[in-house]
Amino acid sequence: MARTRGVLRGCAAATKFELRTIAPSPAFAPFVEHHWALTWDLDEPFEQEVVPHPNVLPVFEATGAHVTGVMRGRFARTIHGRGRVLGVRFHPGGYRPWWGAAVSTLTDRVVPFDGGGDVLTHAGPVARARAAEAVLLPLLPAPDPTVDLVRAMCDRIRTDLALTRVDRLAAGFGTTARTVQRLFRDYVGVGPKWVIRRHRAHEAAARAEAGEDVDWSALAAELGYSDQAHLVREFTSAVGTSPARHARAAGQAPRWGTRGP
């Protein structure tokens, strides 16, 4: 199973469904991060919680196809019986040329679209991914250099977890905080501060589920939180439970600093 941050309690999830990622074809690579193919065969229903990333996702399901904008809240999906889903995960900012409007108008929305009815009938994840590309190919837009810029900014946030200020991000790209905020609303669909907070929550959740002894006080300092209580508040807001409870649910007993959340 592909290790995907944001899929909570991933070890348990790996026993319930198979998740594979497939690289996009060259024509789609400037816009698409990867395709993901989900399959399951369950005797009992299983609920999976997800803390979403700042990505737009066209999704092909048995009930139809739709585009999911950036979801700011945690959501849960119950699966049962046998089934499969194919998703196209766009780079942060990569869906803007396809949508033709500010991506913030798609945030927290699910918009159905026609076509793609036979995508899931193809045998194997790779064949289904290529079938999804065939559906999307007539909509392929011209290259947009701003997509590359916004993607680079999001990559900086993802790889530099100590980056906590929008003005520092802007300075690193020779622009202003106001310009960065405008670009993110237009291209990503959420503000840069939200993206910063979300990646830090993903990192903290991954540490909780890694099966290692976590010093959360030290992690709070590493991730640029003002203190451990600040980490606890943001983590609880994103994940729905405290780091301590999340670590216990994942089978990891946490080690706290001077204060335990």
CORFENUR-V300490 format. One record per residue. N is the residue number from 1. RES is the residue in three letters. SS is DSSP state (h for helix, s for strand, l for the rest). OMEGA is omega in radians with two decimals (999 if undefined). BURIAL is + if it has 24 or more other C-alpha atoms within 12 Angstrom, else -. Layout:
{{N,RES,SS,OMEGA,BURIAL} {N,RES,SS,OMEGA,BURIAL}}
This chain:
{{1,MET,l,3.09,-} {2,ALA,l,3.10,-} {3,ARG,l,-3.07,-} {4,THR,l,3.08,+} {5,ARG,l,-3.08,+} {6,GLY,l,3.02,+} {7,VAL,s,-3.02,+} {8,LEU,l,-3.12,+} {9,ARG,l,-3.04,+} {10,GLY,h,-3.14,+} {11,CYS,h,3.09,+} {12,ALA,h,-3.13,-} {13,ALA,h,-3.10,+} {14,ALA,l,3.11,-} {15,THR,l,-3.04,-} {16,LYS,l,-3.14,+} {17,PHE,s,3.08,+} {18,GLU,s,3.12,+} {19,LEU,s,3.10,+} {20,ARG,s,3.04,+} {21,THR,s,-3.10,+} {22,ILE,s,3.13,+} {23,ALA,l,3.12,+} {24,PRO,l,3.00,+} {25,SER,l,-3.07,+} {26,PRO,h,-3.11,-} {27,ALA,h,-3.09,-} {28,PHE,h,-3.03,+} {29,ALA,h,3.11,+} {30,PRO,l,-3.06,+} {31,PHE,l,-2.95,+} {32,VAL,s,3.09,+} {33,GLU,s,3.06,+} {34,HIS,s,2.94,+} {35,HIS,s,3.01,+} {36,TRP,s,-3.10,+} {37,ALA,s,-3.09,+} {38,LEU,s,3.08,+} {39,THR,s,3.13,+} {40,TRP,s,3.08,+} {41,ASP,s,-2.97,-} {42,LEU,s,3.03,-} {43,ASP,s,-3.12,-} {44,GLU,s,3.09,-} {45,PRO,s,3.11,-} {46,PHE,s,3.11,-} {47,GLU,s,3.11,-} {48,GLN,s,3.08,+} {49,GLU,s,-3.11,+} {50,VAL,s,2.98,+} {51,VAL,l,-2.92,+} {52,PRO,l,3.04,+} {53,HIS,l,3.11,+} {54,PRO,l,-3.10,+} {55,ASN,l,2.99,+} {56,VAL,l,-3.00,+} {57,LEU,s,2.82,+} {58,PRO,s,-3.04,+} {59,VAL,s,3.13,+} {60,PHE,s,-3.14,+} {61,GLU,s,3.13,+} {62,ALA,l,-3.12,-} {63,THR,l,3.14,-} {64,GLY,s,-3.12,-} {65,ALA,s,3.11,+} {66,HIS,s,3.04,+} {67,VAL,s,3.11,+} {68,THR,s,3.06,+} {69,GLY,l,3.09,+} {70,VAL,l,3.13,+} {71,MET,l,-3.07,+} {72,ARG,l,3.14,+} {73,GLY,l,3.04,+} {74,ARG,l,3.07,+} {75,PHE,s,-3.12,-} {76,ALA,s,3.12,-} {77,ARG,s,3.10,-} {78,THR,s,3.10,-} {79,ILE,s,3.11,+} {80,HIS,s,-3.10,-} {81,GLY,s,3.09,-} {82,ARG,s,3.14,-} {83,GLY,s,3.11,+} {84,ARG,s,3.12,+} {85,VAL,s,3.06,+} {86,LEU,s,3.12,+} {87,GLY,s,3.10,+} {88,VAL,s,-3.08,+} {89,ARG,s,3.12,+} {90,PHE,s,2.99,+} {91,HIS,l,2.98,+} {92,PRO,l,-3.08,+} {93,GLY,l,-3.03,+} {94,GLY,l,-3.10,+} {95,TYR,l,-3.08,+} {96,ARG,h,3.14,+} {97,PRO,h,3.12,+} {98,TRP,h,-3.06,+} {99,TRP,h,3.10,+} {100,GLY,l,3.11,-} {101,ALA,l,3.11,-} {102,ALA,l,-3.09,+} {103,VAL,h,3.06,+} {104,SER,h,3.10,+} {105,THR,h,3.11,+} {106,LEU,l,-3.07,+} {107,THR,l,3.14,+} {108,ASP,l,3.14,+} {109,ARG,l,3.00,-} {110,VAL,s,-3.04,-} {111,VAL,s,3.13,-} {112,PRO,s,3.02,-} {113,PHE,s,-3.10,-} {114,ASP,l,3.09,-} {115,GLY,l,3.09,+} {116,GLY,l,-3.08,+} {117,GLY,l,-3.10,+} {118,ASP,l,-3.08,+} {119,VAL,h,-3.04,+} {120,LEU,h,3.13,+} {121,THR,h,-3.12,-} {122,HIS,l,-3.09,-} {123,ALA,l,3.06,-} {124,GLY,l,-3.09,-} {125,PRO,h,-3.10,+} {126,VAL,h,3.13,+} {127,ALA,h,3.12,+} {128,ARG,h,3.11,+} {129,ALA,h,3.14,+} {130,ARG,h,3.09,+} {131,ALA,h,3.08,+} {132,ALA,h,3.10,+} {133,GLU,h,3.12,+} {134,ALA,h,3.09,-} {135,VAL,h,-3.06,+} {136,LEU,h,-3.02,+} {137,LEU,h,3.13,-} {138,PRO,l,-3.13,-} {139,LEU,l,-3.04,-} {140,LEU,l,-3.10,+} {141,PRO,l,3.05,-} {142,ALA,l,3.09,-} {143,PRO,l,-3.14,-} {144,ASP,l,-3.09,-} {145,PRO,h,3.12,-} {146,THR,h,3.06,+} {147,VAL,h,3.14,+} {148,ASP,h,3.13,+} {149,LEU,h,-3.13,+} {150,VAL,h,3.09,+} {151,ARG,h,3.11,+} {152,ALA,h,3.10,+} {153,MET,h,3.13,+} {154,CYS,h,3.07,+} {155,ASP,h,3.11,+} {156,ARG,h,3.11,+} {157,ILE,h,-3.08,+} {158,ARG,h,-3.05,+} {159,THR,h,3.13,-} {160,ASP,l,-3.04,-} {161,LEU,l,3.06,+} {162,ALA,l,3.11,+} {163,LEU,l,-3.04,+} {164,THR,l,-3.05,+} {165,ARG,l,-3.13,+} {166,VAL,h,-3.14,+} {167,ASP,h,3.07,-} {168,ARG,h,3.08,+} {169,LEU,h,-3.13,+} {170,ALA,h,-3.13,+} {171,ALA,h,3.14,-} {172,GLY,h,3.13,-} {173,PHE,l,3.05,-} {174,GLY,l,-3.14,-} {175,THR,l,-3.08,-} {176,THR,l,3.11,-} {177,ALA,h,3.13,-} {178,ARG,h,3.13,-} {179,THR,h,3.12,-} {180,VAL,h,3.13,+} {181,GLN,h,3.12,+} {182,ARG,h,3.14,-} {183,LEU,h,-3.11,+} {184,PHE,h,3.10,+} {185,ARG,h,-3.08,+} {186,ASP,h,-2.99,+} {187,TYR,h,-3.07,+} {188,VAL,h,-3.13,+} {189,GLY,l,3.08,+} {190,VAL,l,-3.12,+} {191,GLY,l,-3.13,+} {192,PRO,h,3.13,+} {193,LYS,h,3.09,+} {194,TRP,h,-3.13,+} {195,VAL,h,3.10,+} {196,ILE,h,-3.12,+} {197,ARG,h,-3.10,+} {198,ARG,h,3.13,+} {199,HIS,h,3.08,+} {200,ARG,h,3.09,+} {201,ALA,h,3.09,+} {202,HIS,h,3.14,+} {203,GLU,h,-3.14,+} {204,ALA,h,3.11,+} {205,ALA,h,3.12,+} {206,ALA,h,3.10,+} {207,ARG,h,-3.13,+} {208,ALA,h,-3.05,+} {209,GLU,h,-3.05,+} {210,ALA,l,-3.14,+} {211,GLY,l,3.14,-} {212,GLU,l,3.12,-} {213,ASP,l,-3.05,-} {214,VAL,l,2.99,+} {215,ASP,s,-3.01,+} {216,TRP,h,3.08,+} {217,SER,h,3.12,+} {218,ALA,h,3.14,-} {219,LEU,h,3.10,+} {220,ALA,h,3.11,+} {221,ALA,h,-3.13,-} {222,GLU,h,-3.08,-} {223,LEU,l,3.03,+} {224,GLY,l,3.05,+} {225,TYR,l,-3.13,+} {226,SER,l,3.07,-} {227,ASP,l,-3.10,-} {228,GLN,h,3.13,+} {229,ALA,h,3.10,+} {230,HIS,h,3.09,+} {231,LEU,h,-3.10,+} {232,VAL,h,-3.13,+} {233,ARG,h,-3.09,-} {234,GLU,h,3.12,+} {235,PHE,h,-3.12,+} {236,THR,h,3.12,+} {237,SER,h,-3.08,-} {238,ALA,h,-2.98,+} {239,VAL,h,3.12,+} {240,GLY,l,3.10,+} {241,THR,l,-3.13,+} {242,SER,l,3.08,+} {243,PRO,h,-3.13,+} {244,ALA,h,-3.13,+} {245,ARG,h,3.12,+} {246,HIS,h,3.12,+} {247,ALA,h,3.12,+} {248,ARG,h,3.12,-} {249,ALA,h,3.13,-} {250,ALA,l,3.12,+} {251,GLY,l,-3.10,-} {252,GLN,l,3.07,+} {253,ALA,l,-3.02,+} {254,PRO,l,3.02,+} {255,ARG,s,-3.05,+} {256,TRP,l,3.04,-} {257,GLY,l,-3.10,-} {258,THR,l,-3.14,-} {259,ARG,l,3.11,-} {260,GLY,l,-3.14,-} {261,PRO,l,999,+}}
